[in-house]
């Protein structure tokens, strides 16, 4: 788990805690995305209208699904900002993910572990 500062926001926010996980599922990609959105709601997530990247209690992103590339109004895979976010790339590398849809992660600027703080150094 990593701590990072809030990015792309117009208002001051506390630091975020970030983690990634890899899982195997028989769920269709759209059903999985819907399940994750419902889980966010059950955990208290609200989505203020017109306030992208507002402070939130939980944010569960579906980063990728196998090598699927998809772009719909509600779902884009791989996640459109995945490759630029150290708080995503560093944990992905830590769990052994070396590439997403053929894009190597190791050589990305966001792969620099100095850009995020391991939780063990914070607590």
Steps between C-alpha positions, in 0.01 A plus 500: 500500500623848414420856599482772238391861473170574330552574131306705246284677756403863558446464874734397782458135592663259740746247363358181354576138580544289187525131422449274201393140476485239234213255489349225292131523426235350279310832509450688174701824496187719513349296783826523694514877450137531617576282806796722593288815465234347725766405755624862503144618571456248782828625650371860503627640170310801372557671166440876521371635169755704308788425738740259335764367738319627808610359836349157557492223755566224244593483132517161330624514143497215253843551346502225240330174411726247328621672182161654428492849350165668539369855486138565586331796661537340845801270474843535339758222524779510562423783742585823311739634767646166612841549336558849641422426866778378724249397765372248243814399308728443801258262677429319172871435457520387862242226442677384184307672222763593242279628219142599425367436149858466376617827661803430725471667840865497616617780268222745576587815701214401732686175583736695728430374854623831643180663373287316759547417867461142625252493784762334719695829491195707594357304792 
